[in-house]
Amino acid sequence: MKSVLIFLLIISLVISTRIDEDHGTSFEPVIPEPKSRFAMLQDVQLLANGLLHLGRGLKDFAIKTKGQMDGIFQKLNIFDRSFSEISQQTNEIKEEEEQLRKTTARLQTNNEEIRNASLELNSKMQILSQEKIQLQDKVERLEEKLTELFQTLLEIQEPEEISSLKNVVEQQDNHLQNLLKIVQNQHAQLAKQQEQIQDLKEKSINPTFQDGAQLLLSAKEDETRNIKLNATSEIQYYEGNATDCSGIYNRGERSNGIYSINPRGSKAFNVYCEMKTESSWTVIQNRSNGSQDFNQTWDDYINGFGNLDGEFWLGLHKMYSIVGHADYILRMELEDWRANKRYIEYTLTMGGPETDYAVLLFRIAGNIPYALPEQKELKFLTEDHGNNTERNISCPESESGGWWYSGCEETNLNGKYIWPNSKGRLEKRKRGLYWKPQKGRPYLLKSTKLMIHPTDFENFD
């Protein structure tokens, strides 16, 4: 466009120049010359050059215009593609909006259903609560009726167990009545004898009767002592021919206490029986307060010492008479000064006097680390029976007491009873009653209880 304007400007300049040349600056009259039929050569050349420039300009313009048009077409293509992609994305967004709208509608419907269900559930829960209260009332009334019915049935017909228990209670009541009569008679005899003793004392003032009265007084006192001992034994002990406390249990006894047993090859003697849920254990040692001194001789440990109602050692000979004819379990119940209770059980095999009542142990249960050597024969030793070679070292007095030793630094449940000091602390240097595992620190004990029970391997899993 600019080239065309330039060309027109050139033509106008050429024409104006030619006009000026033709007219000049003179005021003389011009005589018109005859016009030529052909244009002048100079004008033609000028026009040709102008046209040439015009053509070149038009060519350049066409080339530039083509390039610009190509760029425009490319941009239009890119715009078309972008517009197509945008249209596609717009359609996808519309579809997603439609799906979202449908999902929202479904959620609103579900929410409404849930709300209705929640209201219905709350209503049902209220109904169930009311029904539960009514049911509890009915159950309580039913329990009352069952209790009344059970009492009525008991009155009508008693079960065999209750009848047998009643018979046992009646027999024991009769036995107690007989014992009471015996005690009353003995008290009457004691009162009469005390009167006689008083008379003898008064007569003893007379020198003639002094010697005879003294002898008679001594005899009466001995008789009185024997009557008291017999009365005590009649009340405290139960007679029987069981070989251990399990036989007492099988006989129907269920109360802890002192019973008389008669093991094979031994005379009858008394033991303390501890009744458990399904069995009974024969207690062979009990320590709880330090009231009994366990620093005893070999003979004492053979025969036993202490009080069956308190602290005691049953005796090696009695233990052997019980366990020497069957397989037994040894149970040790331990309690420390913090009221922590533990136990451990061993299978027990015990030898007689010729082996120094040696035991062979094998751990089978418990909740405390084992301490006694297993599968090793342990002889029972005291300070006056057994040498230092067997005990490895000489045990100090604070650790004295008969035990199945294999070394003084091991467990000793018959050692000296050590009380805490005034501040409630135990002096660890003074080891008395303690349980010493093979690994770890010793447990200082407040109470111990050793019990035996016959082995029933058929009941073991």
C-alpha positions in Angstrom: 0.0 0.0 0.0 2.9 2.3 0.8 4.5 1.6 -2.6 1.3 2.5 -4.5 1.2 5.9 -2.7 4.9 6.5 -3.5 4.3 5.7 -7.1 1.4 8.1 -7.4 3.5 10.8 -5.7 6.3 10.3 -8.3 3.8 10.5 -11.2 2.4 13.7 -9.8 5.9 15.2 -9.5 6.9 14.2 -13.0 3.7 15.7 -14.5 4.1 19.0 -12.5 7.8 19.2 -13.7 6.9 18.7 -17.3 4.2 21.4 -17.1 6.8 23.8 -15.6 9.2 23.1 -18.3 6.6 23.6 -21.0 5.4 26.9 -19.8 8.7 28.3 -18.4 8.8 31.6 -16.6 8.3 33.8 -19.6 5.2 35.9 -20.2 5.5 35.5 -23.9 2.7 33.9 -25.6 3.3 30.3 -26.3 2.6 28.9 -29.6 1.1 25.5 -29.3 3.0 22.9 -31.1 1.4 20.1 -32.8 0.9 17.1 -30.5 2.7 13.9 -31.2 0.9 10.7 -31.5 3.4 8.8 -29.3 4.6 9.6 -25.8 8.1 10.8 -25.3 10.8 8.3 -24.5 11.8 9.9 -21.2 8.2 9.7 -19.9 8.0 6.1 -20.9 11.2 5.2 -19.1 10.1 7.1 -16.1 6.8 5.3 -16.1 8.5 2.0 -16.6 10.8 2.6 -13.7 7.9 3.6 -11.6 6.0 0.5 -12.6 9.1 -1.6 -11.9 9.4 -0.1 -8.4 5.7 -0.6 -8.0 6.0 -4.2 -9.0 8.8 -4.8 -6.7 7.0 -3.1 -3.9 3.9 -5.1 -4.7 6.0 -8.3 -4.7 7.6 -7.5 -1.3 4.2 -6.6 0.0 2.7 -9.8 -1.3 5.6 -11.8 0.2 5.2 -10.1 3.6 1.5 -10.4 3.4 1.8 -14.1 2.6 4.1 -14.6 5.6 1.7 -12.7 7.8 -1.2 -14.7 6.5 0.7 -18.0 7.1 1.4 -16.9 10.7 -2.2 -15.9 11.0 -3.3 -19.3 9.6 -0.9 -21.1 12.0 -2.3 -19.1 15.0 -5.8 -19.8 13.7 -5.0 -23.6 13.6 -3.5 -23.4 17.1 -6.6 -21.5 18.2 -8.8 -24.1 16.6 -7.0 -26.9 18.3 -7.0 -25.0 21.6 -10.7 -24.2 21.2 -11.4 -27.9 20.4 -9.5 -29.0 23.5 -11.3 -26.4 25.6 -14.6 -27.5 24.1 -13.7 -31.2 24.9 -12.6 -30.2 28.5 -15.8 -28.1 28.8 -17.9 -31.1 27.8 -16.0 -33.3 30.3 -16.5 -30.8 33.0 -20.2 -30.6 32.2 -20.3 -34.4 32.4 -18.5 -34.4 35.7 -20.8 -31.7 36.9 -23.7 -33.8 35.9 -22.3 -36.9 37.7 -21.5 -34.8 40.7 -25.0 -33.4 40.7 -26.4 -37.0 40.5 -24.0 -38.1 43.3 -25.1 -35.2 45.4 -28.7 -36.1 44.9 -28.0 -39.7 45.9 -26.0 -38.6 48.9 -28.9 -36.3 49.9 -31.2 -39.2 49.5 -29.0 -41.5 51.5 -28.6 -38.9 54.2 -32.3 -38.6 54.5 -32.6 -42.4 54.7 -29.9 -42.5 57.4 -31.5 -39.8 59.4 -34.8 -41.6 59.2 -33.1 -44.9 60.2 -31.4 -43.1 63.1 -34.7 -41.8 64.3 -36.2 -45.2 64.0 -33.2 -46.8 65.8 -33.5 -44.3 68.7 -37.1 -45.1 68.9 -36.4 -48.8 69.0 -33.6 -48.3 71.6 -36.1 -46.5 73.8 -38.5 -49.4 73.4 -35.7 -51.9 74.2 -34.7 -50.0 77.3 -38.3 -50.1 78.5 -38.5 -53.8 77.7 -35.2 -54.4 79.5 -36.5 -52.7 82.6 -39.6 -54.8 82.4 -37.6 -57.9 81.8 -35.4 -57.2 84.8 -38.5 -56.9 86.9 -39.8 -60.2 85.5 -36.4 -61.9 86.2 -36.3 -60.6 89.8 -39.8 -61.9 90.3 -38.9 -65.2 88.6 -35.8 -65.5 90.9 -38.0 -65.0 93.9 -40.4 -67.6 92.7 -37.5 -70.0 91.9 -36.0 -69.4 95.4 -39.4 -70.2 97.0 -39.8 -73.2 94.7 -36.3 -74.4 95.5 -36.9 -74.1 99.2 -40.2 -75.9 98.8 -38.4 -78.7 96.9 -35.8 -78.9 99.5 -38.5 -79.3 102.1 -40.2 -81.9 100.0 -37.2 -84.0 99.0 -33.6 -83.4 99.9 -30.8 -84.5 97.5 -28.6 -87.3 98.5 -25.6 -85.1 99.0 -27.5 -82.8 101.4 -28.8 -85.8 103.3 -25.3 -87.3 103.6 -23.9 -83.9 104.7 -26.7 -83.7 107.3 -25.8 -87.2 108.5 -22.1 -86.2 108.8 -23.0 -83.0 110.6 -25.3 -84.9 112.9 -22.6 -87.5 113.6 -20.1 -84.7 114.3 -22.6 -83.0 116.5 -23.2 -86.2 118.4 -19.4 -86.6 118.7 -19.1 -83.1 120.0 -21.9 -83.6 122.5 -20.1 -86.7 123.7 -16.9 -84.8 124.0 -18.7 -82.0 125.9 -20.0 -84.6 128.3 -16.6 -86.0 128.8 -15.1 -82.6 129.4 -17.9 -81.8 131.9 -17.2 -85.0 133.7 -13.5 -84.3 133.7 -14.2 -80.8 135.0 -16.3 -82.3 137.8 -13.5 -84.7 138.6 -11.0 -81.9 138.6 -13.2 -79.8 141.0 -13.5 -82.9 143.3 -9.8 -83.5 143.1 -9.0 -79.8 143.8 -11.2 -80.1 146.9 -9.2 -83.2 148.0 -6.0 -81.4 147.3 -7.1 -78.5 149.4 -8.0 -80.9 152.2 -4.6 -82.5 151.9 -3.0 -79.1 152.1 -4.8 -78.2 155.2 -4.0 -81.6 156.7 -0.4 -81.2 155.7 -0.1 -78.6 158.5 -0.1 -81.6 160.9 3.4 -83.1 160.8 2.1 -86.6 161.2 0.4 -86.5 157.8 2.9 -84.3 156.0 4.9 -86.9 154.0 1.8 -89.0 153.0 -0.1 -85.8 152.0 2.8 -84.6 149.9 2.9 -87.9 148.0 -0.8 -87.9 147.5 -0.7 -84.3 146.3 1.9 -85.1 143.7 -0.1 -88.0 142.5 -3.3 -85.9 142.2 -1.5 -83.2 140.3 -0.1 -85.8 137.8 -3.6 -87.2 137.4 -5.0 -83.7 136.9 -2.3 -83.0 134.2 -3.1 -86.2 132.4 -6.9 -85.4 132.4 -6.2 -82.0 130.9 -4.0 -83.4 128.2 -6.6 -86.1 127.3 -9.3 -83.5 127.2 -7.2 -81.2 124.9 -6.4 -84.1 122.5 -10.0 -85.2 122.3 -11.1 -81.7 121.3 -8.3 -80.8 119.0 -7.6 -83.9 116.9 -9.5 -86.2 114.6 -8.8 -89.9 114.5 -8.6 -91.9 111.3 -6.5 -94.4 109.3 -5.7 -92.3 106.2 -2.1 -92.3 105.0 -2.0 -88.6 104.3 -4.3 -85.5 104.1 -5.6 -86.6 100.6 -7.2 -89.6 102.4 -8.7 -87.1 104.9 -10.1 -85.2 102.0 -11.5 -88.3 100.3 -13.2 -89.1 103.6 -15.2 -85.9 103.2 -13.3 -83.4 105.3 -13.1 -79.9 103.8 -11.8 -77.8 106.7 -8.2 -76.9 107.4 -6.9 -78.3 110.6 -5.1 -81.0 112.5 -5.9 -84.6 111.7 -4.6 -88.0 112.7 -3.1 -90.2 109.9 -1.6 -93.7 109.9 0.9 -94.2 107.1 2.0 -97.7 106.2 4.7 -99.1 108.5 4.3 -96.2 111.0 2.4 -95.4 114.1 -0.4 -92.9 113.9 0.6 -89.2 114.3 -1.0 -85.8 113.8 -0.5 -83.6 110.8 -1.9 -80.2 109.6 -4.0 -80.5 106.5 -4.5 -77.6 104.1 -7.6 -78.1 102.0 -7.6 -76.8 98.5 -10.4 -76.6 95.9 -10.0 -80.2 94.6 -7.5 -81.8 97.0 -5.7 -81.6 100.3 -2.0 -81.0 101.1 -0.1 -82.4 104.0 2.0 -79.5 105.5 5.5 -80.5 106.5 6.9 -77.1 107.3 5.3 -73.7 108.2 7.0 -70.4 109.1 5.2 -67.1 109.5 6.5 -65.0 112.4 9.7 -66.4 113.8 8.1 -67.7 117.0 9.9 -71.1 116.6 13.6 -71.5 116.6 14.7 -73.7 113.6 18.3 -74.0 114.7 17.7 -77.5 116.0 19.7 -80.7 116.2 19.7 -83.7 113.9 17.4 -85.7 116.3 15.0 -82.8 116.4 14.8 -82.6 112.7 14.1 -86.3 112.5 11.4 -86.3 115.1 9.9 -82.9 114.4 9.4 -79.8 116.5 7.1 -76.8 116.9 3.3 -76.4 117.1 1.0 -77.7 114.3 -1.2 -74.7 114.9 1.7 -72.3 114.3 5.3 -72.7 113.2 6.6 -76.3 113.0 8.7 -78.9 111.3 6.9 -82.2 110.9 9.9 -84.4 111.1 12.0 -86.4 108.5 10.9 -89.8 109.8 7.2 -88.9 109.5 7.8 -87.4 106.0 9.6 -90.6 104.9 6.8 -92.7 106.3 4.4 -90.8 104.0 6.3 -90.4 100.8 8.4 -93.6 101.0 5.7 -95.8 99.4 4.4 -93.6 96.5 5.3 -90.7 94.2 4.7 -87.3 95.7 4.7 -83.6 94.7 6.6 -81.1 96.9 5.0 -77.6 96.9 6.7 -74.5 98.3 4.6 -71.4 98.9 6.8 -68.3 99.6 5.9 -64.7 100.6 8.4 -61.8 100.8 8.2 -58.7 103.0 6.3 -56.8 100.2 3.4 -59.3 100.4 4.4 -60.8 97.0 3.4 -64.5 96.9 5.1 -67.1 94.8 5.1 -70.9 94.6 7.1 -73.7 93.0 6.4 -77.4 92.7 8.8 -80.4 92.4 8.3 -84.1 91.9 9.7 -85.6 95.1 11.6 -88.8 95.7 12.9 -89.3 99.3 15.3 -91.8 100.8 15.4 -93.2 104.3 17.7 -92.9 107.2 20.5 -94.8 105.4 20.7 -91.9 102.9 20.3 -89.1 105.5 16.8 -88.6 104.1 18.2 -87.5 100.7 15.8 -86.1 98.2 15.7 -86.0 94.4 13.8 -83.1 92.8 12.5 -82.2 89.4 10.6 -78.9 88.8 7.2 -79.2 87.2 5.4 -75.8 87.9 5.8 -72.5 89.5 6.1 -68.7 89.1 9.5 -68.1 90.7 13.0 -69.0 89.3 14.0 -72.5 90.5 16.9 -72.6 93.0 17.3 -76.2 94.3 19.5 -78.4 92.2 17.6 -80.9 90.1 18.4 -84.5 89.2 20.9 -84.4 92.0 20.7 -86.3 95.3 20.6 -83.8 98.2 21.3 -85.0 101.7 19.7 -83.4 104.7 22.3 -81.8 106.9 22.5 -80.0 110.2 25.3 -78.4 112.2 25.7 -81.5 114.3 25.3 -84.0 111.4 27.3 -83.9 108.2 30.8 -82.5 107.5 31.9 -79.3 105.9 33.0 -81.2 102.8 29.4 -82.1 102.1 28.3 -78.5 102.8 31.2 -77.1 100.8 31.8 -74.4 103.4 31.1 -73.8 107.1 27.7 -72.1 107.3 27.6 -69.0 109.6 25.3 -69.0 112.6 22.9 -66.6 110.8 22.3 -69.2 108.1 22.1 -72.2 110.5 19.2 -74.7 110.4 18.7 -78.1 108.9 18.2 -78.3 105.2 18.9 -80.3 102.0 22.2 -78.4 101.4 24.6 -78.5 98.5 26.2 -75.2 99.5 25.6 -72.6 102.1 25.0 -69.8 99.7 22.0 -71.5 98.3 18.4 -71.6 99.3 17.7 -72.2 103.0 14.1 -72.2 104.2 15.0 -73.3 107.7 17.5 -70.5 108.4 17.3 -67.9 111.1 14.2 -65.7 111.0 15.3 -62.1 110.3 13.0 -59.2 111.1 13.2 -55.8 109.4 14.9 -53.0 111.4 13.0 -50.1 113.0 12.8 -48.4 109.6 11.3 -51.4 108.0 14.4 -52.3 106.1 16.1 -55.7 105.8 19.9 -56.0 106.3 21.0 -57.9 103.2 24.2 -59.0 104.9 22.2 -61.1 107.4 20.8 -63.9 105.3 18.3 -66.1 107.2 15.2 -67.2 105.5 15.7 -66.7 101.8 15.3 -68.2 98.3 18.4 -67.9 96.1 17.8 -68.6 92.4 20.7 -69.9 90.4 20.8 -66.6 88.6 19.8 -63.3 90.2 19.5 -61.8 93.7 18.1 -63.8 96.7 14.5 -63.2 97.8 14.3 -62.4 101.5 11.2 -64.2 102.9 8.6 -63.4 105.5 6.8 -66.7 105.4 7.2 -70.2 103.9 5.0 -73.3 103.7 6.1 -76.7 102.5 3.4 -79.2 101.5 3.2 -82.7 99.9 0.6 -84.3 97.8 0.5 -87.7 96.1 1.2 -87.6 92.3 -1.7 -88.3 90.0 0.0 -88.4 86.5 -3.3 -89.4 84.8 -4.6 -85.9 85.4 -1.5 -84.2 83.9 -1.8 -82.7 80.4 
